[in-house]
Amino acid sequence: MTPRILLVNPPIYDFTAYDFWLKPYGMLSAAGKLRGSADFKLLDYMDRLHPFAARQKHLESDRWNRGRFHCQKIPNPKPLESIPRYFRRFGLPRDIFKDFLTEEEPFDFVFIQTTMTYWYKGVWEVIEDIRKVSPKAKIILGGNYVTLCRNHAEQSGADFLVPGNNLEPLWEYLKINPDPDQPALWEVYEKPSAGVLKLTEGCPFKCTYCSVPMVYSRFKPRPLEHSLAELELLYSLGVENIAFYDDALLFDADKVLIPFLNEVVNRSIKVNFHSPNALNARFITEELAELMVRAGFKTFYLGFESASQQWQKRTGSKVFSDELAKAVKHLISAGAKPANITAYQILGHPHIETQQLETSMHFVNSLGIRGMLADFSPIPGTPDGDYCKKWVDMDEPLMHNKTAFPIILLGFDETNRLKDLQTKLNHSLSDSRIY
């Protein structure tokens, strides 16, 4: 008998959340390998094209299919009571899932995607509802929460945990043979609002604030034909905006990204590509910038973090100021709009004394591009996360919250001052429109 599997992307409990091409790609990829061997249903709490969300006019998308989520204000959880921000539950109302379960159950298995460790409240809510309505279903958790907070995730009530990216234990638990050549199960959406691709896994760098080395043992390109099949599937479903979730998309570009983009051009596939996970500016050459623009890249997010060489060397030496400047020059020369080029900088890093954050913000502004402050989240098991034990209880995932930690480290007023400064710098640009 063909098993029935429910896929759930849970609601988000946080101070802020925005649909920045947010999709449960890891779960869809695992499900895709079971295509034809199981019957699937999806409930994505964060789907802004769901009939309920689509009726909310304030959730309209921008030109790149980004937008706000439905949300409701709720009390701050006890560990975050001192944070002077409004806490919210983002996503579809809880009753929608209960009604869905009542109509669709029984299910044999339930896959639940986990992302940020401090979003676990949404995961636990979903498990609680499944236990009430479909108690016989076996609940399976995978993703970052399970990988980085295994002991905590064991308290969730799930039946089976899948840490890291080794799925062999999952196939054994399901007693189903996977087909590794299958693309992610995008067709489970009635109409995907956006798509996601990964051409690679892992990252060759060892930044002290990043969890990727703990999830992937090494950097590994995916087969070109697999990536192209996934792109073709998304294209056939009418997806116009596709975000790369790679952690090192430009590394070894001659063997990975360049062949992929050449095929995109040769096949006349017309989509808009985006890079929310940050591109390493060091690898953007004049030729690569021209190909990226020609193949359909529309937004360029560059990881910069700091203009301080001392800070860069201390945290992994990812990219230096001259490399960022050259990358911006190449992108603009290739036709990228300056308003669509953004450089990330970390706000609230524990070594802020050497980061020279304001100097870095002004440097980015001098290049004529937008800056964006990425709030620092202390990740357990990383050198910088472990250093943060002097400020927060790292055994409580809520204390990894990216809104909370900069306020705990810098104070509410200083955090707001720096964010206001970034806003003013962006508005000072000759073209301050956000595309």
Beta strands, then each sheet from edge to edge (+ up, - down):
strand 1: 4-9
strand 2: 12-14
strand 3: 39-44
strand 4: 71-74
strand 5: 87-90
strand 6: 109-114
strand 7: 138-143
strand 8: 160-162
strand 9: 195-197
strand 10: 200-201
strand 11: 220-221
strand 12: 241-244
strand 13: 272-274
strand 14: 300-303
strand 15: 341-347
strand 16: 370-375
sheet 1: 3+ 1+ 6+ 7+ 8+
sheet 2: 2+ 5- 4+
sheet 3: 9+ 12+ 13+
sheet 4: 10+ 11-
sheet 5: 14+ 15+ 16+
end
